[in-house]
């Protein structure tokens, strides 16, 4: 069985700390996008250290809050964007039978190896059509297309 290690311990192109994507004008690592979307009540983390390893109350992207349960969908969407931009990595990952993350622990909600496996083995459509992903994309699209709705959604958390 051929296993792809998806962490900074091996091929860094499959590490959330190294894989970068531009989201709403900000180019950062997947890890940074995910961790800094966490919210702790009214507290908005400014650094990875302030967010990593802590259980958030909810998430917010460009000021648009969404429930804690949608956090894994946000993480998967970041990986979808990255892997869509790197078809050569997807082709390479297809040569593996399994995916592993040396740093993943049971108490973590998301796993880079699982997100990559899902994209490679199930396909991007399987991720994009999951109910939590559809709900998250719908919330973002709705808020961005309607300035009043955007203000109403973002005002309770003053995320700007």
N, C-alpha and C positions, 0 to 999 in steps of 0.2 A: 504494500500500500504506500503510495506516494503522498506525503503530507506537506502542505505549504504553510510555513510559519508566518503568521500575519502579525508581526510586531517589530519593534525597533531592534530586536535581538537578531533579526535575519534581514531579509530584503526590505529595506526601509520604504520602498514604494508601496508596501502593503501595511504601513504603520500609520495610524491616525495622527501621530505626532509629526509625521513628515509629509503626509499626503495633503496637498493644499488645493483649495477651491475658492473661487470668488463667489460670494453670496451677497446680493444687494450692495454691490460695490466694495465689499471688503474681502481681500484675499488673505486667508489665514488657513492654518491647519484644520483638518476635520475636528481634531480634539479641541482646539480652541473655540471653534464655532459652537460645538456641542456644549462644552463646559460653561462658556459665557452666556449661553441662552438660559441657563438655570437661574431660577429666582428663589429667594429664601424670604418669603413674605415680601416686605417692601425693599429688601436688600438686593442690590444688583452687584454681582461680583465684578471686579475689575481685572483680576488675574486668575490664572489657572489654579494657583494655590488656594485662593479663596473659595473656589467652587469644587475642585476635584475631591471625590470621596465623601462629599456631603449630600444628604438627601434633600432635594429641593421641594418647595411647595407647589411650584408650577414652572413653566418655561415661558419665554417670550422671545420672539424674533422680530426685529425692527419695531419694537414696541408693542407688538401684537401678542397678547397672552394666550396661552393654550394649556390644557390640563396636563398634569404629570404623566398620565397614561399615554400621551402622544409623544413623549420624549424619544422612545425607541424609533418611532416613525421619522422624526427629525434626523436622528443619527443615520438611519438607512438612506434617507433622501440625500444627505451629504455624500455618502458613499456612491449612490447612483450617479450623482453629478460628476464625481471624480472618475468613476469607472467608465462613464459615457465618454469622457474626454480622453481616456487612455485605452482604446481598444486592443492595443498590443499587450497590455497587462491582463486584460480579460482572456485573450488568446493563450497567454502563458499560464494563467490560473486554471484554464480548462484542462491542462495536462496533469492536474493533481486530483487525487481521489478524495482528500479530506483537507480541512483547514483548521489551524490551531493558533491560539494566542497564549503565549507563555505567561503573560501578565494578568490574564482574566481570572477573576475569583467569583465564587458563587454569589456573593452579595452585590455584584455589579449588574446593572440592568441591561447594559448594552455590551456587545462584544464585536470587535472589528473582524475577527475571523468568521463569525456567524453572518455578519452583514455582507461580507465578500462572498461567502459560500452561497448565501441566498441569491445574490445577483448572478453568480456564475452558474449555479446548478438549477435554479428555478426560473431565472430570467428577470429582467427589470420590470416586466409587466406584472409579475407576481407581487412585487413590492409596491408598485404604483396603484394596484387595485385593491390592496388590503384596506379594510374599513377605516382604520386609524390614519392611514396615509391619505386616503381620500378626504377624510374629515379635516385633517391639517391643511392640505392643499386648498380645500374649499374655504376654510377660514382665512387663510392668507390672501387668496384671490379676491374674496368678497371684500375684505377690509381695504385692500389696495385699490379696488375699483370704485369705492364709494368713500369720499373724504369724510363725510359725517360719520359713517360706520367706523372708519379708522379711528377718528377722534374718540368715539364712544368706547371702543374696545381698548384703547391705550390709556385713556385718562385715569382709571383707578390705580394704575401702577406707575405712572409717570416714568416710563422707561427710556426717555430720550436723553 
